[in-house]
């Protein structure tokens, strides 16, 4: 994998392809108990289900 | 089935679960970022903590894993300790 720089290659990406942005470990939850309840230690991955249809 | 665990036992079990979860998350992260040394340090730090907690639990109560069994005592604690469905887990 080496040093993968997501941004560098952005202009070469062919259209109509799905991309997952690279995760960077810049923040960790302070309270690990809370992280266990939430289900991840990375705030950027916290995607709670809000329980309603997509809003236009 | 309510288990007759002491408060300290529950606290230790909870702490082990929390730290173990951190290790699971970090394993997943390191799988895709194998060269990030600060992430590796972070993992090692919590790995040491987990081992301490597991050993503490094994000394005070009973071994939670075979790797924390002290096989120098006269009895094979692993077989004598309660099983999860016998209330070993809270």
Backbone of each chain as nested JSON, in Angstrom:
{
  "chains": [
    {"id": "A", "residues": [
      {"number": 1, "name": "UNK", "atoms": {"N": [0.865, -1.198, 0.0], "CA": [0.0, 0.0, 0.0], "C": [0.902, 1.249, 0.0]}},
      {"number": 2, "name": "UNK", "atoms": {"N": [1.949, 1.205, 0.842], "CA": [2.866, 2.35, 0.872], "C": [2.109, 3.607, 1.255]}},
      {"number": 3, "name": "UNK", "atoms": {"N": [2.717, 4.731, 0.912], "CA": [2.092, 6.009, 1.281], "C": [1.055, 6.351, 0.208]}},
      {"number": 4, "name": "UNK", "atoms": {"N": [-0.206, 6.045, 0.483], "CA": [-1.238, 6.226, -0.554], "C": [-1.807, 7.631, -0.413]}},
      {"number": 5, "name": "UNK", "atoms": {"N": [-1.567, 8.483, -1.423], "CA": [-2.07, 9.861, -1.344], "C": [-3.337, 9.945, -2.208]}},
      {"number": 6, "name": "UNK", "atoms": {"N": [-4.481, 9.922, -1.538], "CA": [-5.762, 9.883, -2.244], "C": [-5.895, 11.086, -3.169]}},
      {"number": 7, "name": "UNK", "atoms": {"N": [-5.491, 12.277, -2.617], "CA": [-5.778, 13.504, -3.362], "C": [-4.993, 13.549, -4.674]}},
      {"number": 8, "name": "UNK", "atoms": {"N": [-3.773, 13.021, -4.672], "CA": [-2.895, 13.197, -5.848], "C": [-3.518, 12.653, -7.125]}},
      {"number": 9, "name": "UNK", "atoms": {"N": [-4.26, 11.51, -6.973], "CA": [-4.706, 10.838, -8.207], "C": [-6.138, 11.216, -8.585]}},
      {"number": 10, "name": "UNK", "atoms": {"N": [-6.723, 12.186, -7.831], "CA": [-8.158, 12.429, -7.952], "C": [-8.553, 12.764, -9.39]}},
      {"number": 11, "name": "UNK", "atoms": {"N": [-7.678, 13.533, -10.096], "CA": [-8.087, 13.964, -11.442], "C": [-8.016, 12.806, -12.45]}},
      {"number": 12, "name": "UNK", "atoms": {"N": [-7.289, 11.758, -12.11], "CA": [-7.167, 10.647, -13.083], "C": [-8.277, 9.615, -12.923]}},
      {"number": 13, "name": "UNK", "atoms": {"N": [-9.139, 9.784, -11.932], "CA": [-10.169, 8.755, -11.687], "C": [-11.208, 8.78, -12.814]}},
      {"number": 14, "name": "UNK", "atoms": {"N": [-11.506, 7.645, -13.446], "CA": [-12.547, 7.609, -14.488], "C": [-13.904, 7.913, -13.865]}},
      {"number": 15, "name": "UNK", "atoms": {"N": [-14.811, 8.554, -14.64], "CA": [-16.136, 8.851, -14.101], "C": [-16.93, 7.575, -13.856]}},
      {"number": 16, "name": "UNK", "atoms": {"N": [-18.065, 7.724, -13.176], "CA": [-19.037, 6.637, -12.934], "C": [-18.427, 5.479, -12.165]}},
      {"number": 17, "name": "UNK", "atoms": {"N": [-17.416, 5.795, -11.368], "CA": [-16.831, 4.745, -10.511], "C": [-17.032, 5.203, -9.067]}},
      {"number": 18, "name": "UNK", "atoms": {"N": [-17.245, 4.262, -8.159], "CA": [-17.451, 4.642, -6.75], "C": [-16.105, 4.718, -6.039]}},
      {"number": 19, "name": "UNK", "atoms": {"N": [-15.927, 5.721, -5.198], "CA": [-14.661, 5.847, -4.47], "C": [-14.958, 5.966, -2.98]}},
      {"number": 20, "name": "UNK", "atoms": {"N": [-14.11, 5.341, -2.183], "CA": [-14.239, 5.503, -0.728], "C": [-13.064, 6.349, -0.273]}},
      {"number": 21, "name": "UNK", "atoms": {"N": [-13.315, 7.555, 0.25], "CA": [-12.187, 8.383, 0.688], "C": [-11.365, 7.672, 1.743]}},
      {"number": 22, "name": "UNK", "atoms": {"N": [-10.081, 7.942, 1.757], "CA": [-9.175, 7.275, 2.683], "C": [-9.422, 7.755, 4.093]}},
      {"number": 23, "name": "UNK", "atoms": {"N": [-9.345, 6.838, 5.059], "CA": [-9.565, 7.224, 6.455], "C": [-8.243, 7.707, 7.051]}},
      {"number": 24, "name": "UNK", "atoms": {"N": [-8.312, 8.802, 7.798], "CA": [-7.111, 9.265, 8.5], "C": [-7.374, 9.201, 9.984]}},
      {"number": 25, "name": "UNK", "atoms": {"N": [-6.386, 8.731, 10.738], "CA": [-6.583, 8.544, 12.177], "C": [-6.225, 9.85, 12.871]}},
      {"number": 26, "name": "UNK", "atoms": {"N": [-7.066, 10.882, 12.709], "CA": [-6.686, 12.136, 13.361], "C": [-7.419, 12.316, 14.684]}},
      {"number": 27, "name": "UNK", "atoms": {"N": [-8.598, 11.713, 14.822], "CA": [-9.288, 11.885, 16.104], "C": [-9.766, 10.541, 16.639]}},
      {"number": 28, "name": "UNK", "atoms": {"N": [-9.645, 10.38, 17.967], "CA": [-10.15, 9.184, 18.646], "C": [-11.076, 9.689, 19.748]}},
      {"number": 29, "name": "UNK", "atoms": {"N": [-12.132, 8.976, 20.044], "CA": [-13.02, 9.392, 21.14], "C": [-12.236, 9.392, 22.447]}},
      {"number": 30, "name": "UNK", "atoms": {"N": [-12.425, 10.463, 23.246], "CA": [-11.731, 10.518, 24.529], "C": [-12.259, 9.419, 25.437]}},
      {"number": 31, "name": "UNK", "atoms": {"N": [-13.619, 9.359, 25.528], "CA": [-14.246, 8.418, 26.47], "C": [-14.453, 7.085, 25.754]}},
      {"number": 32, "name": "UNK", "atoms": {"N": [-13.655, 6.089, 26.092], "CA": [-13.721, 4.807, 25.379], "C": [-14.989, 4.026, 25.718]}},
      {"number": 33, "name": "UNK", "atoms": {"N": [-15.547, 4.304, 26.905], "CA": [-16.824, 3.67, 27.232], "C": [-17.871, 4.106, 26.227]}},
      {"number": 34, "name": "UNK", "atoms": {"N": [-17.873, 5.417, 25.976], "CA": [-18.829, 5.981, 25.026], "C": [-18.565, 5.393, 23.632]}},
      {"number": 35, "name": "UNK", "atoms": {"N": [-17.282, 5.213, 23.29], "CA": [-16.95, 4.66, 21.965], "C": [-17.532, 3.267, 21.811]}},
      {"number": 36, "name": "UNK", "atoms": {"N": [-17.468, 2.483, 22.908], "CA": [-18.022, 1.129, 22.83], "C": [-19.528, 1.193, 22.613]}},
      {"number": 37, "name": "UNK", "atoms": {"N": [-20.191, 2.151, 23.278], "CA": [-21.642, 2.282, 23.096], "C": [-21.963, 2.702, 21.669]}},
      {"number": 38, "name": "UNK", "atoms": {"N": [-21.178, 3.662, 21.145], "CA": [-21.446, 4.176, 19.808], "C": [-21.117, 3.124, 18.751]}},
      {"number": 39, "name": "UNK", "atoms": {"N": [-20.025, 2.367, 18.989], "CA": [-19.714, 1.301, 18.046], "C": [-18.488, 1.588, 17.204]}},
      {"number": 40, "name": "UNK", "atoms": {"N": [-17.769, 2.689, 17.531], "CA": [-16.495, 2.918, 16.859], "C": [-15.67, 3.875, 17.708]}},
      {"number": 41, "name": "UNK", "atoms": {"N": [-14.351, 3.827, 17.57], "CA": [-13.509, 4.766, 18.325], "C": [-13.181, 5.968, 17.449]}},
      {"number": 42, "name": "UNK", "atoms": {"N": [-13.619, 5.924, 16.172], "CA": [-13.283, 7.015, 15.253], "C": [-14.522, 7.889, 15.03]}},
      {"number": 43, "name": "UNK", "atoms": {"N": [-14.503, 9.154, 15.462], "CA": [-15.665, 10.037, 15.274], "C": [-16.075, 10.148, 13.808]}},
      {"number": 44, "name": "UNK", "atoms": {"N": [-15.092, 10.082, 12.914], "CA": [-15.462, 10.296, 11.496], "C": [-16.255, 9.102, 10.948]}},
      {"number": 45, "name": "UNK", "atoms": {"N": [-16.261, 7.978, 11.651], "CA": [-17.016, 6.811, 11.179], "C": [-18.371, 6.691, 11.869]}},
      {"number": 46, "name": "UNK", "atoms": {"N": [-18.675, 7.636, 12.743], "CA": [-19.932, 7.558, 13.498], "C": [-21.07, 8.03, 12.602]}},
      {"number": 47, "name": "UNK", "atoms": {"N": [-21.881, 7.062, 12.153], "CA": [-22.985, 7.404, 11.233], "C": [-24.289, 6.851, 11.822]}},
      {"number": 48, "name": "UNK", "atoms": {"N": [-24.847, 7.51, 12.843], "CA": [-26.054, 6.961, 13.468], "C": [-27.226, 6.962, 12.494]}},
      {"number": 49, "name": "UNK", "atoms": {"N": [-28.036, 5.913, 12.574], "CA": [-29.234, 5.843, 11.716], "C": [-30.274, 6.778, 12.307]}},
      {"number": 50, "name": "UNK", "atoms": {"N": [-30.766, 7.687, 11.517], "CA": [-31.679, 8.682, 12.101], "C": [-33.126, 8.226, 11.961]}},
      {"number": 51, "name": "UNK", "atoms": {"N": [-33.369, 7.064, 11.36], "CA": [-34.687, 6.461, 11.427], "C": [-35.758, 7.135, 10.611]}},
      {"number": 52, "name": "UNK", "atoms": {"N": [-35.376, 7.803, 9.49], "CA": [-36.472, 8.317, 8.656], "C": [-36.023, 8.296, 7.201]}},
      {"number": 53, "name": "UNK", "atoms": {"N": [-36.947, 8.528, 6.244], "CA": [-36.633, 8.426, 4.828], "C": [-35.634, 9.507, 4.454]}},
      {"number": 54, "name": "UNK", "atoms": {"N": [-35.047, 9.324, 3.241], "CA": [-34.123, 10.359, 2.79], "C": [-34.937, 11.631, 2.542]}},
      {"number": 55, "name": "UNK", "atoms": {"N": [-34.37, 12.744, 2.898], "CA": [-35.096, 14.016, 2.721], "C": [-34.589, 14.658, 1.432]}},
      {"number": 56, "name": "UNK", "atoms": {"N": [-35.556, 15.111, 0.561], "CA": [-35.109, 15.723, -0.719], "C": [-34.376, 17.026, -0.413]}}
    ]},
    {"id": "B", "residues": [
      {"number": 1, "name": "UNK", "atoms": {"N": [-30.09, -15.391, 33.707], "CA": [-29.558, -15.947, 34.965], "C": [-28.613, -14.901, 35.562]}},
      {"number": 2, "name": "UNK", "atoms": {"N": [-28.989, -14.358, 36.69], "CA": [-28.192, -13.301, 37.302], "C": [-26.925, -13.935, 37.875]}},
      {"number": 3, "name": "UNK", "atoms": {"N": [-25.787, -13.273, 37.577], "CA": [-24.565, -13.944, 38.057], "C": [-24.159, -13.269, 39.355]}},
      {"number": 4, "name": "UNK", "atoms": {"N": [-23.536, -14.04, 40.237], "CA": [-23.181, -13.496, 41.542], "C": [-21.796, -12.878, 41.452]}},
      {"number": 5, "name": "UNK", "atoms": {"N": [-21.608, -11.947, 40.478], "CA": [-20.279, -11.352, 40.352], "C": [-20.21, -10.141, 41.261]}},
      {"number": 6, "name": "UNK", "atoms": {"N": [-19.013, -9.931, 41.769], "CA": [-18.848, -8.747, 42.62], "C": [-18.768, -7.518, 41.716]}},
      {"number": 7, "name": "UNK", "atoms": {"N": [-18.901, -6.35, 42.344], "CA": [-18.86, -5.112, 41.567], "C": [-17.51, -4.984, 40.871]}},
      {"number": 8, "name": "UNK", "atoms": {"N": [-16.471, -5.393, 41.592], "CA": [-15.137, -5.241, 40.994], "C": [-14.991, -6.158, 39.784]}},
      {"number": 9, "name": "UNK", "atoms": {"N": [-15.601, -7.364, 39.915], "CA": [-15.511, -8.317, 38.799], "C": [-16.21, -7.726, 37.578]}},
      {"number": 10, "name": "UNK", "atoms": {"N": [-17.367, -7.107, 37.818], "CA": [-18.1, -6.519, 36.691], "C": [-17.314, -5.366, 36.09]}},
      {"number": 11, "name": "UNK", "atoms": {"N": [-16.696, -4.577, 36.972], "CA": [-15.918, -3.44, 36.461], "C": [-14.778, -3.938, 35.588]}},
      {"number": 12, "name": "UNK", "atoms": {"N": [-14.07, -4.979, 36.085], "CA": [-12.938, -5.509, 35.319], "C": [-13.422, -6.059, 33.986]}},
      {"number": 13, "name": "UNK", "atoms": {"N": [-14.517, -6.803, 34.023], "CA": [-15.035, -7.382, 32.771], "C": [-15.402, -6.279, 31.796]}},
      {"number": 14, "name": "UNK", "atoms": {"N": [-16.005, -5.206, 32.324], "CA": [-16.388, -4.095, 31.442], "C": [-15.155, -3.435, 30.858]}},
      {"number": 15, "name": "UNK", "atoms": {"N": [-14.141, -3.194, 31.708], "CA": [-12.923, -2.553, 31.209], "C": [-12.257, -3.409, 30.13]}},
      {"number": 16, "name": "UNK", "atoms": {"N": [-12.25, -4.732, 30.35], "CA": [-11.636, -5.624, 29.351], "C": [-12.411, -5.518, 28.04]}},
      {"number": 17, "name": "UNK", "atoms": {"N": [-13.737, -5.445, 28.138], "CA": [-14.536, -5.342, 26.901], "C": [-14.224, -4.044, 26.168]}},
      {"number": 18, "name": "UNK", "atoms": {"N": [-14.122, -2.945, 26.924], "CA": [-13.86, -1.648, 26.297], "C": [-12.503, -1.663, 25.591]}},
      {"number": 19, "name": "UNK", "atoms": {"N": [-11.474, -2.177, 26.3], "CA": [-10.128, -2.161, 25.717], "C": [-10.056, -3.13, 24.541]}},
      {"number": 20, "name": "UNK", "atoms": {"N": [-10.725, -4.258, 24.666], "CA": [-10.71, -5.22, 23.571], "C": [-11.357, -4.622, 22.331]}},
      {"number": 21, "name": "UNK", "atoms": {"N": [-12.406, -3.822, 22.538], "CA": [-13.07, -3.19, 21.399], "C": [-12.13, -2.214, 20.691]}},
      {"number": 22, "name": "UNK", "atoms": {"N": [-11.344, -1.48, 21.486], "CA": [-10.369, -0.562, 20.887], "C": [-9.397, -1.346, 20.004]}},
      {"number": 23, "name": "UNK", "atoms": {"N": [-8.977, -2.532, 20.489], "CA": [-8.026, -3.332, 19.711], "C": [-8.663, -3.834, 18.422]}},
      {"number": 24, "name": "UNK", "atoms": {"N": [-9.939, -4.192, 18.494], "CA": [-10.625, -4.66, 17.276], "C": [-10.662, -3.522, 16.255]}},
      {"number": 25, "name": "UNK", "atoms": {"N": [-11.04, -2.31, 16.727], "CA": [-11.103, -1.168, 15.808], "C": [-9.73, -0.874, 15.208]}},
      {"number": 26, "name": "UNK", "atoms": {"N": [-8.715, -0.931, 16.056], "CA": [-7.384, -0.6, 15.557], "C": [-6.86, -1.654, 14.596]}},
      {"number": 27, "name": "UNK", "atoms": {"N": [-7.255, -2.914, 14.822], "CA": [-6.828, -3.972, 13.897], "C": [-7.393, -3.693, 12.506]}},
      {"number": 28, "name": "UNK", "atoms": {"N": [-8.686, -3.311, 12.496], "CA": [-9.318, -3.02, 11.207], "C": [-8.623, -1.837, 10.543]}},
      {"number": 29, "name": "UNK", "atoms": {"N": [-8.276, -0.813, 11.342], "CA": [-7.635, 0.371, 10.768], "C": [-6.25, 0.021, 10.231]}},
      {"number": 30, "name": "UNK", "atoms": {"N": [-5.517, -0.768, 11.03], "CA": [-4.141, -1.09, 10.617], "C": [-4.113, -2.021, 9.415]}},
      {"number": 31, "name": "UNK", "atoms": {"N": [-5.183, -2.771, 9.226], "CA": [-5.22, -3.631, 8.028], "C": [-5.087, -2.798, 6.755]}},
      {"number": 32, "name": "UNK", "atoms": {"N": [-5.639, -1.588, 6.79], "CA": [-5.567, -0.752, 5.576], "C": [-4.509, 0.334, 5.7]}},
      {"number": 33, "name": "UNK", "atoms": {"N": [-3.899, 0.466, 6.866], "CA": [-2.849, 1.471, 7.037], "C": [-1.634, 0.832, 7.708]}},
      {"number": 34, "name": "UNK", "atoms": {"N": [-1.046, -0.171, 7.057], "CA": [-0.02, -0.964, 7.741], "C": [1.27, -0.21, 8.047]}},
      {"number": 35, "name": "UNK", "atoms": {"N": [1.439, 1.006, 7.478], "CA": [2.732, 1.688, 7.687], "C": [2.623, 2.841, 8.672]}},
      {"number": 36, "name": "UNK", "atoms": {"N": [1.466, 2.984, 9.293], "CA": [1.309, 4.128, 10.206], "C": [1.837, 3.756, 11.581]}},
      {"number": 37, "name": "UNK", "atoms": {"N": [3.027, 4.243, 11.886], "CA": [3.692, 3.801, 13.132], "C": [2.967, 4.33, 14.363]}},
      {"number": 38, "name": "UNK", "atoms": {"N": [2.383, 5.542, 14.289], "CA": [1.706, 6.011, 15.51], "C": [0.44, 5.192, 15.773]}},
      {"number": 39, "name": "UNK", "atoms": {"N": [-0.167, 4.688, 14.709], "CA": [-1.327, 3.805, 14.928], "C": [-0.861, 2.491, 15.554]}},
      {"number": 40, "name": "UNK", "atoms": {"N": [0.31, 2.022, 15.13], "CA": [0.844, 0.774, 15.71], "C": [1.172, 0.987, 17.181]}},
      {"number": 41, "name": "UNK", "atoms": {"N": [1.767, 2.146, 17.492], "CA": [2.075, 2.445, 18.908], "C": [0.79, 2.477, 19.732]}},
      {"number": 42, "name": "UNK", "atoms": {"N": [-0.216, 3.108, 19.157], "CA": [-1.516, 3.201, 19.836], "C": [-2.044, 1.802, 20.125]}},
      {"number": 43, "name": "UNK", "atoms": {"N": [-1.944, 0.917, 19.124], "CA": [-2.424, -0.472, 19.292], "C": [-1.625, -1.162, 20.4]}},
      {"number": 44, "name": "UNK", "atoms": {"N": [-0.308, -1.03, 20.352], "CA": [0.538, -1.716, 21.348], "C": [0.236, -1.228, 22.76]}},
      {"number": 45, "name": "UNK", "atoms": {"N": [-0.03, 0.07, 22.865], "CA": [-0.335, 0.629, 24.187], "C": [-1.55, -0.059, 24.782]}},
      {"number": 46, "name": "UNK", "atoms": {"N": [-2.617, -0.169, 23.977], "CA": [-3.853, -0.783, 24.5], "C": [-3.725, -2.295, 24.602]}},
      {"number": 47, "name": "UNK", "atoms": {"N": [-2.837, -2.867, 23.814], "CA": [-2.61, -4.309, 23.919], "C": [-1.996, -4.623, 25.276]}},
      {"number": 48, "name": "UNK", "atoms": {"N": [-1.06, -3.798, 25.695], "CA": [-0.433, -4.007, 27.021], "C": [-1.485, -3.858, 28.114]}},
      {"number": 49, "name": "UNK", "atoms": {"N": [-2.332, -2.839, 27.981], "CA": [-3.366, -2.613, 28.999], "C": [-4.276, -3.829, 29.087]}},
      {"number": 50, "name": "UNK", "atoms": {"N": [-4.665, -4.352, 27.915], "CA": [-5.574, -5.494, 27.932], "C": [-4.922, -6.694, 28.625]}},
      {"number": 51, "name": "UNK", "atoms": {"N": [-3.651, -6.926, 28.314], "CA": [-2.974, -8.066, 28.947], "C": [-2.919, -7.905, 30.456]}},
      {"number": 52, "name": "UNK", "atoms": {"N": [-2.649, -6.664, 30.899], "CA": [-2.621, -6.433, 32.364], "C": [-3.981, -6.746, 32.979]}},
      {"number": 53, "name": "UNK", "atoms": {"N": [-5.045, -6.254, 32.328], "CA": [-6.392, -6.468, 32.873], "C": [-6.736, -7.954, 32.89]}},
      {"number": 54, "name": "UNK", "atoms": {"N": [-6.358, -8.657, 31.8], "CA": [-6.678, -10.082, 31.732], "C": [-5.933, -10.841, 32.836]}},
      {"number": 55, "name": "UNK", "atoms": {"N": [-4.677, -10.489, 33.037], "CA": [-3.908, -11.179, 34.087], "C": [-4.456, -10.842, 35.465]}},
      {"number": 56, "name": "UNK", "atoms": {"N": [-4.835, -9.576, 35.631], "CA": [-5.407, -9.19, 36.928], "C": [-6.666, -9.994, 37.197]}},
      {"number": 57, "name": "UNK", "atoms": {"N": [-7.496, -10.135, 36.146], "CA": [-8.75, -10.882, 36.309], "C": [-8.46, -12.35, 36.619]}},
      {"number": 58, "name": "UNK", "atoms": {"N": [-7.456, -12.885, 35.926], "CA": [-7.122, -14.309, 36.129], "C": [-6.623, -14.529, 37.552]}},
      {"number": 59, "name": "UNK", "atoms": {"N": [-5.844, -13.575, 38.077], "CA": [-5.317, -13.761, 39.437], "C": [-6.437, -13.627, 40.465]}},
      {"number": 60, "name": "UNK", "atoms": {"N": [-7.316, -12.651, 40.239], "CA": [-8.337, -12.402, 41.254], "C": [-9.502, -13.368, 41.162]}},
      {"number": 61, "name": "UNK", "atoms": {"N": [-9.871, -13.751, 39.923], "CA": [-11.09, -14.572, 39.783], "C": [-10.743, -15.892, 39.103]}},
      {"number": 62, "name": "UNK", "atoms": {"N": [-10.768, -15.87, 37.785], "CA": [-10.42, -17.1, 37.045], "C": [-9.959, -16.672, 35.661]}},
      {"number": 63, "name": "UNK", "atoms": {"N": [-9.255, -17.543, 34.959], "CA": [-8.735, -17.155, 33.641], "C": [-9.865, -16.99, 32.63]}},
      {"number": 64, "name": "UNK", "atoms": {"N": [-9.795, -15.925, 31.823], "CA": [-10.787, -15.706, 30.758], "C": [-10.296, -16.314, 29.457]}},
      {"number": 65, "name": "UNK", "atoms": {"N": [-8.99, -16.579, 29.398], "CA": [-8.466, -17.202, 28.185], "C": [-7.347, -18.151, 28.607]}},
      {"number": 66, "name": "UNK", "atoms": {"N": [-7.106, -19.12, 27.736], "CA": [-6.071, -20.106, 28.075], "C": [-4.716, -19.43, 28.257]}},
      {"number": 67, "name": "UNK", "atoms": {"N": [-4.513, -18.316, 27.525], "CA": [-3.194, -17.682, 27.585], "C": [-2.977, -17.023, 28.945]}},
      {"number": 68, "name": "UNK", "atoms": {"N": [-4.041, -16.819, 29.71], "CA": [-3.826, -16.172, 31.022], "C": [-3.929, -17.201, 32.149]}},
      {"number": 69, "name": "UNK", "atoms": {"N": [-3.891, -18.486, 31.768], "CA": [-3.93, -19.523, 32.819], "C": [-2.544, -19.634, 33.446]}},
      {"number": 70, "name": "UNK", "atoms": {"N": [-2.463, -19.636, 34.787], "CA": [-1.136, -19.938, 35.371], "C": [-1.143, -21.437, 35.672]}},
      {"number": 71, "name": "UNK", "atoms": {"N": [-0.341, -22.148, 34.915], "CA": [-0.424, -23.616, 35.019], "C": [0.518, -24.148, 36.082]}},
      {"number": 72, "name": "UNK", "atoms": {"N": [0.932, -23.268, 37.024], "CA": [1.861, -23.76, 38.043], "C": [1.108, -24.183, 39.296]}},
      {"number": 73, "name": "UNK", "atoms": {"N": [-0.194, -23.851, 39.378], "CA": [-0.923, -24.26, 40.592], "C": [-1.285, -25.736, 40.45]}},
      {"number": 74, "name": "UNK", "atoms": {"N": [-1.756, -26.309, 41.503], "CA": [-2.01, -27.774, 41.535], "C": [-3.305, -28.13, 40.824]}},
      {"number": 75, "name": "UNK", "atoms": {"N": [-4.015, -27.112, 40.36], "CA": [-5.297, -27.47, 39.711], "C": [-5.392, -26.773, 38.359]}},
      {"number": 76, "name": "UNK", "atoms": {"N": [-6.107, -27.405, 37.454], "CA": [-6.272, -26.853, 36.107], "C": [-7.462, -25.903, 36.143]}},
      {"number": 77, "name": "UNK", "atoms": {"N": [-7.134, -24.62, 36.48], "CA": [-8.204, -23.65, 36.744], "C": [-9.154, -23.511, 35.558]}},
      {"number": 78, "name": "UNK", "atoms": {"N": [-8.594, -23.695, 34.375], "CA": [-9.404, -23.484, 33.178], "C": [-10.675, -24.334, 33.24]}},
      {"number": 79, "name": "UNK", "atoms": {"N": [-10.543, -25.568, 33.69], "CA": [-11.697, -26.472, 33.72], "C": [-12.565, -26.216, 34.947]}},
      {"number": 80, "name": "UNK", "atoms": {"N": [-11.971, -25.638, 35.98], "CA": [-12.721, -25.486, 37.24], "C": [-13.481, -24.163, 37.282]}},
      {"number": 81, "name": "UNK", "atoms": {"N": [-13.128, -23.238, 36.382], "CA": [-13.797, -21.928, 36.459], "C": [-15.162, -22.007, 35.775]}},
      {"number": 82, "name": "UNK", "atoms": {"N": [-16.093, -21.111, 36.158], "CA": [-17.442, -21.182, 35.594], "C": [-17.438, -20.886, 34.098]}},
      {"number": 83, "name": "UNK", "atoms": {"N": [-18.354, -21.495, 33.417], "CA": [-18.463, -21.275, 31.968], "C": [-19.42, -20.111, 31.712]}},
      {"number": 84, "name": "UNK", "atoms": {"N": [-19.354, -19.504, 30.534], "CA": [-20.197, -18.337, 30.264], "C": [-21.683, -18.612, 30.557]}},
      {"number": 85, "name": "UNK", "atoms": {"N": [-22.183, -19.818, 30.191], "CA": [-23.61, -20.061, 30.411], "C": [-23.899, -20.461, 31.851]}},
      {"number": 86, "name": "UNK", "atoms": {"N": [-22.82, -20.568, 32.646], "CA": [-23.034, -20.853, 34.067], "C": [-22.927, -19.56, 34.862]}},
      {"number": 87, "name": "UNK", "atoms": {"N": [-23.05, -18.416, 34.124], "CA": [-23.024, -17.161, 34.859], "C": [-21.644, -16.567, 34.982]}},
      {"number": 88, "name": "UNK", "atoms": {"N": [-20.698, -17.096, 34.173], "CA": [-19.353, -16.513, 34.277], "C": [-19.366, -15.114, 33.7]}},
      {"number": 89, "name": "UNK", "atoms": {"N": [-20.234, -14.874, 32.767], "CA": [-20.312, -13.541, 32.152], "C": [-21.46, -12.817, 32.814]}},
      {"number": 90, "name": "UNK", "atoms": {"N": [-21.302, -11.532, 32.951], "CA": [-22.423, -10.833, 33.666], "C": [-23.498, -10.428, 32.714]}}
    ]}
  ]
}
